[in-house]
Amino acid sequence: MDSLWQTVLLALGLIASLSVFLSLKRDLYTLGRKCGIGWETRAAPSPAAARSGFTPARRAQALRRLGQGDDAARIAASMGIPLPEVELLSRLQRMMASHAAPSAAPAPPSAARATRS
């Protein structure tokens, strides 16, 4: 008998949740109609707009030009890439170079002698 009550209460809770959900959905639909916003008027962003201007080959070319000392604005203009993307690439390259520099430094002579013995 106890499990019957649990099942009934669970069913009533699910029905109440469903009714609240449907009521909210109806209210949102009504409000959207009043404001002139409907599902059919909302445009999804095009995949081309969300896509980055960089392919791996173009990223490598921009990195080469940054390494040669070209200005980020000049690279962006000539390659047709948004300037913030080139600036971000430049900052990331500098960060990677600064983190890689200490580990790439040769070991001090005293440490080299200690490893030989």
DSSP file (Angstrom, degrees, kcal/mol; ACC not computed):
  #  RESIDUE AA STRUCTURE BP1 BP2  ACC     N-H-->O    O-->H-N    N-H-->O    O-->H-N    TCO  KAPPA ALPHA  PHI   PSI    X-CA   Y-CA   Z-CA
    1    1 A M     >        0   0    0      0, 0.0     4,-1.6     0, 0.0     5,-0.1   0.000 360.0 360.0 360.0 -35.7    0.0    0.0    0.0
    2    2 A D  H  >  +     0   0    0      1,-0.2     4,-1.7     2,-0.2     5,-0.1   0.891 360.0  50.1 -65.6 -40.0    2.9    2.3    0.8
    3    3 A S  H  > S+     0   0    0      1,-0.2     4,-2.2     2,-0.2    -1,-0.2   0.803 104.8  59.5 -69.9 -27.5    4.5    1.9   -2.7
    4    4 A L  H  > S+     0   0    0      2,-0.2     4,-2.4     1,-0.2    -1,-0.2   0.923 105.7  47.5 -64.6 -43.2    1.1    2.7   -4.2
    5    5 A W  H  X S+     0   0    0     -4,-1.6     4,-2.8     1,-0.2     5,-0.2   0.891 110.5  52.2 -64.4 -39.4    1.0    6.1   -2.5
    6    6 A Q  H  X S+     0   0    0     -4,-1.7     4,-2.3     1,-0.2    -1,-0.2   0.912 110.7  47.8 -62.6 -41.7    4.6    6.8   -3.6
    7    7 A T  H  X S+     0   0    0     -4,-2.2     4,-2.4     2,-0.2    -2,-0.2   0.901 112.6  48.4 -65.9 -41.3    3.7    6.0   -7.2
    8    8 A V  H  X S+     0   0    0     -4,-2.4     4,-2.6     2,-0.2    -2,-0.2   0.928 112.9  47.6 -65.2 -44.8    0.6    8.2   -7.1
    9    9 A L  H  X S+     0   0    0     -4,-2.8     4,-2.3     2,-0.2    -2,-0.2   0.894 111.7  50.7 -63.9 -39.2    2.5   11.1   -5.6
   10   10 A L  H  X S+     0   0    0     -4,-2.3     4,-2.4    -5,-0.2    -2,-0.2   0.923 111.0  48.4 -63.5 -44.2    5.3   10.6   -8.2
   11   11 A A  H  X S+     0   0    0     -4,-2.4     4,-2.3     1,-0.2    -2,-0.2   0.909 111.7  49.4 -63.1 -42.4    2.7   10.7  -11.0
   12   12 A L  H  X S+     0   0    0     -4,-2.6     4,-2.4     2,-0.2    -1,-0.2   0.890 110.6  50.8 -64.7 -38.5    1.0   13.8   -9.6
   13   13 A G  H  X S+     0   0    0     -4,-2.3     4,-2.4     2,-0.2    -2,-0.2   0.905 110.6  48.6 -64.4 -41.8    4.4   15.5   -9.3
   14   14 A L  H  X S+     0   0    0     -4,-2.4     4,-2.4     2,-0.2    -2,-0.2   0.903 111.8  49.2 -65.3 -40.5    5.2   14.7  -12.9
   15   15 A I  H  X S+     0   0    0     -4,-2.3     4,-2.3     2,-0.2    -2,-0.2   0.906 111.5  49.5 -64.5 -41.7    1.8   16.0  -14.1
   16   16 A A  H  X S+     0   0    0     -4,-2.4     4,-2.2     2,-0.2    -2,-0.2   0.916 111.2  49.2 -64.3 -42.6    2.3   19.2  -12.1
   17   17 A S  H  X S+     0   0    0     -4,-2.4     4,-2.3     1,-0.2    -2,-0.2   0.913 111.4  49.5 -62.3 -42.7    5.8   19.7  -13.6
   18   18 A L  H  X S+     0   0    0     -4,-2.4     4,-2.6     1,-0.2    -1,-0.2   0.889 110.4  50.1 -64.2 -40.0    4.5   19.1  -17.1
   19   19 A S  H  X S+     0   0    0     -4,-2.3     4,-2.2     2,-0.2    -1,-0.2   0.892 110.6  49.3 -68.2 -38.0    1.6   21.6  -16.6
   20   20 A V  H  X S+     0   0    0     -4,-2.2     4,-2.4     2,-0.2    -2,-0.2   0.917 112.1  49.6 -64.6 -42.2    4.0   24.3  -15.3
   21   21 A F  H  X S+     0   0    0     -4,-2.3     4,-2.4     1,-0.2    -2,-0.2   0.938 112.7  45.6 -61.1 -48.5    6.3   23.7  -18.3
   22   22 A L  H  X S+     0   0    0     -4,-2.6     4,-2.3     1,-0.2    -1,-0.2   0.871 112.0  52.2 -65.6 -36.4    3.4   23.9  -20.8
   23   23 A S  H  X S+     0   0    0     -4,-2.2     4,-2.4     2,-0.2    -1,-0.2   0.922 110.8  47.4 -64.7 -43.9    2.0   27.0  -19.1
   24   24 A L  H  X S+     0   0    0     -4,-2.4     4,-2.5     2,-0.2    -2,-0.2   0.907 111.3  51.2 -63.0 -42.6    5.4   28.7  -19.2
   25   25 A K  H  X S+     0   0    0     -4,-2.4     4,-2.2     2,-0.2    -2,-0.2   0.909 110.4  48.8 -62.2 -42.5    5.8   27.8  -22.8
   26   26 A R  H  X S+     0   0    0     -4,-2.3     4,-2.5     2,-0.2    -2,-0.2   0.912 111.2  50.2 -63.4 -43.2    2.4   29.2  -23.7
   27   27 A D  H  X S+     0   0    0     -4,-2.4     4,-2.6     1,-0.2    -2,-0.2   0.907 110.8  49.0 -63.6 -41.5    3.2   32.5  -21.8
   28   28 A L  H  X S+     0   0    0     -4,-2.5     4,-2.5     2,-0.2    -1,-0.2   0.898 111.2  50.1 -64.2 -40.0    6.5   32.8  -23.7
   29   29 A Y  H  X S+     0   0    0     -4,-2.2     4,-2.1     2,-0.2    -2,-0.2   0.925 112.2  47.5 -63.3 -44.6    4.8   32.3  -27.0
   30   30 A T  H  X S+     0   0    0     -4,-2.5     4,-2.0     2,-0.2    -2,-0.2   0.920 112.9  48.0 -63.1 -44.9    2.2   34.9  -26.2
   31   31 A L  H  X S+     0   0    0     -4,-2.6     4,-2.0     1,-0.2     6,-0.2   0.896 110.5  52.2 -63.6 -40.7    4.7   37.4  -25.0
   32   32 A G  H  X>S+     0   0    0     -4,-2.5     5,-2.9     1,-0.2     4,-0.7   0.883 108.5  50.5 -62.7 -39.1    6.8   36.8  -28.2
   33   33 A R  H  <5S+     0   0    0     -4,-2.1     3,-0.4     3,-0.2    -1,-0.2   0.887 109.5  51.1 -66.4 -38.8    3.8   37.4  -30.4
   34   34 A K  H  <5S+     0   0    0     -4,-2.0    -2,-0.2     1,-0.2    -1,-0.2   0.879 114.3  43.4 -65.7 -37.0    3.0   40.7  -28.6
   35   35 A C  H  <5S-     0   0    0     -4,-2.0    -1,-0.2     2,-0.2    -2,-0.2   0.513 115.9-113.6 -86.7  -5.4    6.6   41.8  -29.1
   36   36 A G  T  <5S+     0   0    0     -4,-0.7     2,-0.6    -3,-0.4    -3,-0.2   0.697  74.9 129.7  81.4  18.8    6.8   40.6  -32.7
   37   37 A I      < +     0   0    0     -5,-2.9     2,-0.3    -6,-0.2    -1,-0.3  -0.932  26.8 162.0-110.0 120.7    9.4   38.0  -32.0
   38   38 A G    >>  -     0   0    0     -2,-0.6     4,-0.9    -3,-0.1     3,-0.8  -0.856  51.9-106.2-129.9 167.4    8.6   34.5  -33.3
   39   39 A W  T 34 S+     0   0    0     -2,-0.3     3,-0.4     1,-0.2    -1,-0.1   0.855 119.0  55.7 -62.1 -33.5   10.6   31.4  -33.9
   40   40 A E  T 34 S+     0   0    0      1,-0.2    -1,-0.2     3,-0.0    -3,-0.0   0.745 104.9  52.3 -73.9 -21.0   10.4   32.0  -37.7
   41   41 A T  T <4 S+     0   0    0     -3,-0.8     2,-0.5     2,-0.1    -1,-0.2   0.647  86.8  94.3 -89.1 -14.6   11.9   35.5  -37.4
   42   42 A R     <  -     0   0    0     -4,-0.9     2,-0.5    -3,-0.4    -5,-0.0  -0.658  66.9-150.5 -79.9 123.9   14.9   34.5  -35.5
   43   43 A A        -     0   0    0     -2,-0.5    -2,-0.1     3,-0.0     3,-0.1  -0.812   8.6-133.8 -97.6 131.5   17.8   33.9  -37.8
   44   44 A A        -     0   0    0     -2,-0.5     2,-0.1     1,-0.1    -1,-0.0  -0.566  35.6 -98.0 -76.6 145.0   20.5   31.4  -36.8
   45   45 A P        -     0   0    0      0, 0.0    -1,-0.1     0, 0.0     5,-0.0  -0.389  42.2-112.9 -64.5 140.3   24.0   32.7  -37.3
   46   46 A S    >>  -     0   0    0      1,-0.1     4,-1.4    -2,-0.1     3,-0.6  -0.440  16.7-124.3 -72.5 147.8   25.5   31.4  -40.5
   47   47 A P  H 3> S+     0   0    0      0, 0.0     4,-1.2     0, 0.0    -1,-0.1   0.830 111.1  58.8 -61.2 -30.7   28.3   28.9  -40.2
   48   48 A A  H 34 S+     0   0    0      1,-0.2    -2,-0.0     2,-0.2     0, 0.0   0.856 103.5  51.3 -67.6 -33.9   30.5   31.2  -42.4
   49   49 A A  H <4 S+     0   0    0     -3,-0.6    -1,-0.2     1,-0.2    -3,-0.0   0.839 112.6  45.3 -71.9 -31.6   30.1   34.1  -39.9
   50   50 A A  H  < S+     0   0    0     -4,-1.4    -1,-0.2     2,-0.1    -2,-0.2   0.684  93.9  98.5 -83.9 -17.9   31.1   31.9  -36.9
   51   51 A R  S  < S-     0   0    0     -4,-1.2     2,-0.1    -5,-0.2    -5,-0.0  -0.423  77.7-116.1 -74.1 144.6   34.1   30.4  -38.7
   52   52 A S        -     0   0    0      2,-0.2    -1,-0.1    -2,-0.1    -2,-0.1  -0.388  15.5-126.4 -73.3 155.5   37.6   31.7  -38.1
   53   53 A G  S    S+     0   0    0     -2,-0.1     2,-0.5    29,-0.1    -1,-0.1   0.499  83.1  93.9 -79.3  -3.7   39.5   33.3  -41.0
   54   54 A F        -     0   0    0      4,-0.1    -2,-0.2     3,-0.0     3,-0.0  -0.784  47.3-179.4 -99.6 129.8   42.4   31.0  -40.3
   55   55 A T     >  -     0   0    0     -2,-0.5     4,-2.7     1,-0.0     5,-0.2  -0.749  49.7-101.6-102.6 165.2   43.1   27.7  -41.9
   56   56 A P  H  > S+     0   0    0      0, 0.0     4,-2.1     0, 0.0     5,-0.1   0.879 124.6  50.3 -56.7 -36.4   46.3   26.0  -40.7
   57   57 A A  H  > S+     0   0    0      2,-0.2     4,-2.1     1,-0.2     5,-0.1   0.913 112.2  45.9 -68.4 -41.3   48.1   27.2  -43.8
   58   58 A R  H  > S+     0   0    0      2,-0.2     4,-2.6     1,-0.2    -1,-0.2   0.869 111.2  53.3 -69.3 -34.9   47.1   30.8  -43.4
   59   59 A R  H  X S+     0   0    0     -4,-2.7     4,-2.5     2,-0.2    -2,-0.2   0.918 109.8  48.3 -63.6 -42.9   47.9   30.6  -39.7
   60   60 A A  H  X S+     0   0    0     -4,-2.1     4,-2.4    -5,-0.2    -2,-0.2   0.902 111.4  50.1 -64.3 -40.5   51.4   29.4  -40.6
   61   61 A Q  H  X S+     0   0    0     -4,-2.1     4,-2.4     2,-0.2    -2,-0.2   0.920 111.2  48.3 -64.2 -43.1   51.8   32.2  -43.2
   62   62 A A  H  X S+     0   0    0     -4,-2.6     4,-2.4     1,-0.2    -2,-0.2   0.898 111.5  50.6 -64.4 -39.6   50.7   34.8  -40.6
   63   63 A L  H  X S+     0   0    0     -4,-2.5     4,-2.5     2,-0.2    -2,-0.2   0.904 109.6  50.6 -64.3 -40.7   53.2   33.4  -38.1
   64   64 A R  H  X S+     0   0    0     -4,-2.4     4,-1.6     1,-0.2    -2,-0.2   0.934 112.1  47.0 -61.0 -45.3   56.0   33.5  -40.6
   65   65 A R  H  <>S+     0   0    0     -4,-2.4     5,-2.4     2,-0.2     4,-0.3   0.870 111.1  51.2 -67.3 -35.8   55.2   37.1  -41.4
   66   66 A L  H ><5S+     0   0    0     -4,-2.4     3,-1.2     1,-0.2    -1,-0.2   0.906 109.3  51.7 -64.5 -40.1   55.0   38.0  -37.7
   67   67 A G  H 3<5S+     0   0    0     -4,-2.5    -2,-0.2     1,-0.3    -1,-0.2   0.803 105.2  55.4 -65.2 -28.9   58.4   36.4  -37.2
   68   68 A Q  T 3<5S-     0   0    0     -4,-1.6    -1,-0.3    -5,-0.2    -2,-0.2   0.513 124.6-104.2 -81.9  -4.6   59.8   38.4  -40.1
   69   69 A G  T < 5 +     0   0    0     -3,-1.2    -3,-0.2    -4,-0.3    -2,-0.1   0.550  64.5 156.7  97.3   8.5   58.6   41.6  -38.3
   70   70 A D      < -     0   0    0     -5,-2.4    -1,-0.2     1,-0.1     2,-0.2  -0.348  48.2-105.5 -65.0 149.6   55.6   42.5  -40.3
   71   71 A D     >  -     0   0    0      1,-0.1     4,-2.3     4,-0.0     5,-0.2  -0.515  20.2-127.5 -75.7 143.0   53.0   44.6  -38.6
   72   72 A A  H  > S+     0   0    0      1,-0.2     4,-2.6     2,-0.2     5,-0.2   0.873 109.7  53.1 -60.2 -38.8   49.8   42.9  -37.5
   73   73 A A  H  > S+     0   0    0      1,-0.2     4,-2.3     2,-0.2    -1,-0.2   0.894 109.5  48.2 -65.2 -39.1   47.6   45.5  -39.2
   74   74 A R  H  > S+     0   0    0      2,-0.2     4,-2.4     1,-0.2     5,-0.2   0.903 112.4  48.7 -67.7 -40.7   49.5   45.0  -42.5
   75   75 A I  H  X S+     0   0    0     -4,-2.3     4,-2.2     2,-0.2     6,-0.3   0.932 112.3  48.9 -63.9 -45.3   49.2   41.2  -42.2
   76   76 A A  H  X>S+     0   0    0     -4,-2.6     5,-1.7     1,-0.2     4,-1.2   0.915 113.7  46.3 -61.4 -44.0   45.4   41.4  -41.5
   77   77 A A  H  <5S+     0   0    0     -4,-2.3    -1,-0.2     1,-0.2    -2,-0.2   0.916 115.5  44.1 -67.2 -42.8   44.8   43.7  -44.4
   78   78 A S  H  <5S+     0   0    0     -4,-2.4    -1,-0.2     1,-0.2    -2,-0.2   0.821 120.3  40.0 -74.8 -29.4   46.8   41.8  -47.0
   79   79 A M  H  <5S-     0   0    0     -4,-2.2    -1,-0.2    -5,-0.2    -2,-0.2   0.548 105.8-122.1 -96.2  -8.0   45.5   38.3  -45.9
   80   80 A G  T  <5 +     0   0    0     -4,-1.2    -3,-0.2     1,-0.3    -4,-0.1   0.853  65.4 137.1  71.4  34.4   41.9   39.4  -45.4
   81   81 A I      < -     0   0    0     -5,-1.7    -1,-0.3    -6,-0.3    -2,-0.1  -0.897  64.0 -97.1-112.4 141.2   41.8   38.3  -41.8
   82   82 A P    >>  -     0   0    0      0, 0.0     4,-1.4     0, 0.0     3,-0.8  -0.318  30.9-127.0 -58.0 137.3   40.3   40.3  -38.9
   83   83 A L  H 3> S+     0   0    0      1,-0.2     4,-2.7     2,-0.2     5,-0.2   0.867 105.9  59.0 -56.3 -42.1   42.9   42.4  -37.1
   84   84 A P  H 3> S+     0   0    0      0, 0.0     4,-2.3     0, 0.0    -1,-0.2   0.854 104.3  52.5 -59.3 -31.7   41.9   41.0  -33.6
   85   85 A E  H <> S+     0   0    0     -3,-0.8     4,-2.2     2,-0.2    -2,-0.2   0.906 111.0  45.7 -68.9 -39.7   42.6   37.5  -34.8
   86   86 A V  H  X S+     0   0    0     -4,-1.4     4,-2.3     2,-0.2    -1,-0.2   0.902 113.0  50.5 -68.9 -39.9   46.1   38.4  -36.0
   87   87 A E  H  X S+     0   0    0     -4,-2.7     4,-2.5     2,-0.2    -2,-0.2   0.901 110.7  49.5 -63.7 -40.3   46.8   40.4  -32.8
   88   88 A L  H  X S+     0   0    0     -4,-2.3     4,-2.7    -5,-0.2     5,-0.2   0.920 110.4  50.1 -63.9 -43.3   45.7   37.4  -30.7
   89   89 A L  H  X S+     0   0    0     -4,-2.2     4,-2.3     1,-0.2    -2,-0.2   0.900 110.7  50.4 -60.7 -40.8   47.9   35.1  -32.7
   90   90 A S  H  X S+     0   0    0     -4,-2.3     4,-2.3     2,-0.2    -2,-0.2   0.921 111.4  47.4 -63.4 -44.9   50.8   37.5  -32.2
   91   91 A R  H  X S+     0   0    0     -4,-2.5     4,-2.5     1,-0.2    -2,-0.2   0.912 112.5  49.3 -63.8 -42.0   50.2   37.6  -28.4
   92   92 A L  H  X S+     0   0    0     -4,-2.7     4,-2.6     1,-0.2    -1,-0.2   0.901 110.1  51.3 -64.0 -39.5   49.9   33.8  -28.2
   93   93 A Q  H  X S+     0   0    0     -4,-2.3     4,-2.3    -5,-0.2    -1,-0.2   0.914 110.7  48.0 -63.5 -42.6   53.2   33.4  -30.2
   94   94 A R  H  X S+     0   0    0     -4,-2.3     4,-2.3     2,-0.2    -2,-0.2   0.903 112.1  49.9 -64.4 -40.4   55.0   35.8  -27.8
   95   95 A M  H  X S+     0   0    0     -4,-2.5     4,-2.0     2,-0.2    -2,-0.2   0.924 111.8  47.6 -63.5 -43.9   53.6   34.0  -24.8
   96   96 A M  H  X S+     0   0    0     -4,-2.6     4,-1.9     1,-0.2    -1,-0.2   0.893 112.2  50.2 -64.3 -38.9   54.7   30.6  -26.1
   97   97 A A  H  X S+     0   0    0     -4,-2.3     4,-1.7     1,-0.2    -1,-0.2   0.883 110.0  49.9 -67.6 -38.0   58.1   32.0  -27.0
   98   98 A S  H  < S+     0   0    0     -4,-2.3    -1,-0.2     1,-0.2    -2,-0.2   0.851 113.6  45.7 -70.9 -32.1   58.6   33.5  -23.5
   99   99 A H  H  X S+     0   0    0     -4,-2.0     4,-0.5     1,-0.2    -1,-0.2   0.810 115.5  46.6 -77.7 -29.3   57.6   30.2  -21.8
  100  100 A A  H  X S+     0   0    0     -4,-1.9     4,-1.5    -5,-0.2    -2,-0.2   0.750  97.2  74.2 -82.8 -23.9   59.8   28.1  -24.2
  101  101 A A  H  X S+     0   0    0     -4,-1.7     4,-0.9     1,-0.2     3,-0.3   0.908  93.1  49.3 -61.0 -47.2   62.9   30.4  -23.8
  102  102 A P  H >4 S+     0   0    0      0, 0.0     3,-0.5     0, 0.0    -1,-0.2   0.886 113.6  46.3 -62.6 -36.6   63.9   29.3  -20.2
  103  103 A S  H 3< S+     0   0    0     -4,-0.5    -2,-0.2     1,-0.2    -3,-0.1   0.761 109.6  54.9 -76.8 -22.3   63.8   25.6  -21.0
  104  104 A A  H 3< S+     0   0    0     -4,-1.5    -1,-0.2    -3,-0.3    -3,-0.1   0.615  84.5 105.8 -84.4 -12.2   65.7   26.1  -24.3
  105  105 A A  S << S-     0   0    0     -4,-0.9    -4,-0.0    -3,-0.5     0, 0.0  -0.405  81.4-105.1 -68.1 142.4   68.6   27.8  -22.6
  106  106 A P        -     0   0    0      0, 0.0    -1,-0.1     0, 0.0    -2,-0.1  -0.307  40.2 -98.4 -66.7 153.2   71.7   25.7  -22.2
  107  107 A A        -     0   0    0      1,-0.1     5,-0.1    -3,-0.1    -3,-0.0  -0.397  45.9 -96.2 -69.6 147.0   72.5   24.2  -18.8
  108  108 A P    >>  -     0   0    0      0, 0.0     4,-1.8     0, 0.0     3,-0.7  -0.281  35.0-112.3 -61.0 151.7   75.1   26.1  -16.7
  109  109 A P  H 3> S+     0   0    0      0, 0.0     4,-2.3     0, 0.0     5,-0.2   0.839 116.0  57.6 -56.9 -35.0   78.6   24.7  -17.0
  110  110 A S  H 3> S+     0   0    0      1,-0.2     4,-1.7     2,-0.2     5,-0.1   0.885 107.5  47.3 -65.4 -36.7   78.6   23.5  -13.4
  111  111 A A  H <> S+     0   0    0     -3,-0.7     4,-1.5     2,-0.2    -1,-0.2   0.852 110.1  53.0 -70.9 -34.1   75.5   21.4  -14.0
  112  112 A A  H  X S+     0   0    0     -4,-1.8     4,-1.2     1,-0.2    -2,-0.2   0.902 109.3  48.6 -67.5 -40.4   77.1   20.0  -17.2
  113  113 A R  H  X S+     0   0    0     -4,-2.3     4,-1.4     1,-0.2    -2,-0.2   0.874 108.6  54.7 -65.9 -36.6   80.2   18.9  -15.3
  114  114 A A  H  < S+     0   0    0     -4,-1.7    -1,-0.2     1,-0.2    -2,-0.2   0.845 107.6  49.2 -67.7 -32.8   78.1   17.3  -12.5
  115  115 A T  H  < S+     0   0    0     -4,-1.5    -1,-0.2     1,-0.2    -2,-0.2   0.788 107.8  54.8 -78.4 -25.9   76.3   15.1  -15.0
  116  116 A R  H  <        0   0    0     -4,-1.2    -2,-0.2     1,-0.2    -1,-0.2   0.834 360.0 360.0 -73.8 -32.4   79.5   14.0  -16.7
  117  117 A S     <        0   0    0     -4,-1.4    -1,-0.2     0, 0.0    -2,-0.1   0.504 360.0 360.0 -76.2 360.0   81.1   12.7  -13.5
